[in-house]
Amino acid sequence: MKILVAIKQVPDTATQVKIGADPRAIDTAGITWIVSPYDEFAVEEALRVKEKRGQGEVVAVSLGPDRVKEALRSCLAMGCDRAIHLNDPAWNGADTLATAKALAAVIKQEAPQLVLSGRQAIDDDMGAVTAQLAELLGWPCAYWIMEEAIDADGKTVRAARQMEGGVEVFDLPLPAILAAQKGLNEPRYPTLKGIMGAKKKEIRDVKAADLGLAAEPAQLSIVGLEAPPPRPPGRVIQGDVPTAVKELVRALREDAKAI
């Protein structure tokens, strides 16, 4: 079984993000880049499916500039067999739909039985590419997956996700697309052997022309970025307990409008 995992490189969650000189973009100087955490659950699940079935191939794919190879190399170190880097100036400023079109073209070439992704990237929190990709391919899709099981003959997958008061279960025919949620598994750490082995694995550069695609204007653009307003300082209520409680209730009701 061939499984393709779509990943995105994002700023590390510990990075202090600043708005750049162009107010429509962040300042990338000094940023540490990582694989989006939800995508790591997708990579881990793909590897577990391969290991459970005892055969198959896991291919990581990502769109972006040259630095994205670092994220793809991390996936190879985890255990992916090879990687595809969609790297072309034609995709500079690509929105979610352009990204989905590029991924769909790769999927048609690779013909995997299953595509996995994270439920959303942690930088823009769009969560749109997976659904757009499914629509372009005409494949069934399930989001926020916390359980999955492929039947023995590899024709269907059962996926489950938590909902208020219970669990929602889906049976999807393959090929299909699943978006992973935290709790699906515990992503492995790359071993030293995996890190060294990743240097010998293939990362294939793919241009738009290789997929029969041409540059097209983005239908979604960023108008501007703004830092959130600073949080007001906390307030310490003085006095004995009965007096402090009365003042707290009054402040919550009249000042904060919280009750």
N, C-alpha and C positions, 0 to 999 in steps of 0.2 A: 504494500500500500504506500502510495506517495502522498505525503502531507506537506502542504505549503503553509508557512507561518509568516504573516505580514507584521513587521515590527516598525517602530518609529524611534529615532534618536531624539531625546529631550534633555533639557537642563536637569542636572541633579537636584533632587528635592532640597538638598542642603545649601544650594547656591542662592546667593542674594541677587535676585534679578533686578536689573536697572533698565530704564528706558533709554534707548540710544539717541544719538544726535538726530536721527530721523524718528520722529515721535510715533511712527507706525511700526517700529521694530524695537527689539531689545538690544542692549549692548552685549555683544557676545564675548567681549574681552574677559579673559580669566574664568570663563564658565567651564565647569566640568560636565561632560556629556555622558549620558547613560542610556540604556535601553529602557523605554517606558515600563514601569513596574508591572502593569497589567499584561503587557506583551510577554513578560517573563513567564507568567502563568501559562500563556499559550504555547510558548516554546517547550516548557516542561511537560505539558500535556501531550504534545506531539511526540516527544521523546519517549514518554511512558507508553503511548499507543504502539510505537515501533517496537519497544522492548517486550511488551506483552505479546505481540503477534509474532515476535521472533524474526521479523523481516521488514523491509520497507526502506523508505528514504524520506528524510526530513530536510526541506529546503527553506531557508530564511530569505526573505525579500524585503527591501526597503527602498524608499525614494528619498533623495537628498544629495547634498554636496559631498565632496571627497571625505570629510570627517565621518560620514555615516559608515564608512568601512570599519571604524572602530567598534561600532555597535554590532555590525554583522560578524566581526571577528569574535566578539563576546558570545554570540549565539553558536558559532562554530566550536568555541571552547567548551560550551555546555554539552555539545554532542551533535549539533546539526551536521549533516553530511556535506552540504555546500550552500553557497549563498548567491543571490542575485542583487546587484546594485543598480537601481534605476538612476542614472547619473547623466544628466543632460541639461544644458542651459535652457532648453525649451521648457523645462519644468520649473524654472526659477519662479517663485511666487505662485506655485500651483495651489489651487484650493482643493477642498475635499473631493469634488467631482472629478477634477483633472487627475488627482491621485488615484481615485477609484478606476478611472478609465485605463490608466497605465497598468495598474495591478490586474485588471480584468484581461488585458492583452497578454500579460505574462502568464496568467492562469490558463488561458486558452492554448498557449504554446506548451506549457508544462503538463497540462491535463492531470492535476492531482485528484484524488478521491475525496480529500477533505482539506478545507482551509480554516486555519485558526488565527485569531487576532485577539488583542486585548479589548476590553469593553469600550475603552476610550484612552486617548493619550493624555498625560497629566499636564501638558503645557497649555493646550488650548481647550481641553475638555469638550471637544466637539462631539465625539462619538458618532460621527456620521458616515465615515468611509465604509465600514462593514456593511451597513444597510444599502448604501449606494452600489457597492460592489455586487451584492446579492441581486439587486435589481438589474444591473447591467448583464449579469450572467444568467439570470432567470433561475437561480438556485434558492432552495429554502435556507432560512437563516434564523438563528436563535441567539439572543443576547443574554448577558449576565449569567452565563452558565457556571454552575458549581459542581455538577456531576455530568459525566458522559460515559457511554459504553457503546462500542461498535459491535454489531453482531458478528458471529463467526465467519459468515460468508462475505462480509464487507459490503453489504448492500444497504444497510440502514444504521442509523445512530440514534440512541436514546439519550436525550439531554434533559437535565433538570435544573431549575433555578428556584431560589427561595422567593416566596411572596408572603404578604401579610397573612399570618394564620396557617401557613402550610407550604407545600412544595408543588410547583408546576412542572409537569413532565411532558416532553414532546418526543414523538417518534418521527424522524426525518429521513427521507430517502437520500442516499449518497449519489452524486457529490452534494455537499452542503457546506455552509459556513457557520462557525460557532465563534462567539465573542466571549472570552474568558473573564471571570470575576474572581476577586480575592476569595480564597477558600477552596478553589478548585483543586489545588495541590500546594506543595511547598517547593518552590524552585530550587534546584540544586546549585551548589557553588562549583564553578569550574575547577577541576583538579589541575595540578602542574602538568600531568601528562596531556590533559585536554587542551591546556593553553599552548603547549609546545606543538601538539598535533594540529591545532587550528592554523598555524602558520603555513602548513602544507596544503590546506584545503582550498578549494577553488572559490573565489569571489568573482563572478562574471559581471563585467560592466555591460549595461544595456542602454542603448540610446533610443530616443523616440522613433527614429527612422527604422530601427531594427524591429519595432513592433507595428510598423505601418501607421504611426501616429504623427501628426503635425502639431506645431505649437498653436495654441488657441488661447484667447484672452480668458482670464479667470472671471467667473461669474460672481465670486464673492471676494471682496477686498476689505482690508483693514483700514479704517478711517483714521484711527488714532488709539494710542494706549495712554492710560492714566494710572498713576499710583493711587491706591486707596487712601482716603483721608487718614491722618494719624488718629490713633485711638485716644480718647480723652483720658486724663489721669483718673485713677481710682479715688474714691472718697471714703474716709474713715469717719464713721458716726460715733460721736462721743456720748458720754453719759451712762447712767445705769441701764440694766437690761430692759426694763419696761419702757423707759424713755427712748432708748435706741430702737426698740422694735416699732414703736409708734412712728418714729421719724423714718425708719426704713420703709414701712408700709406707705407712708405719705409720699416719700420720694419715688417709690415704684409706681404709685398711682398718678401723681400729679406731674412729676418731672420726667420720668422715663416713659410714662403711659404704657407700662408693661402689664398692669392689672386693672 
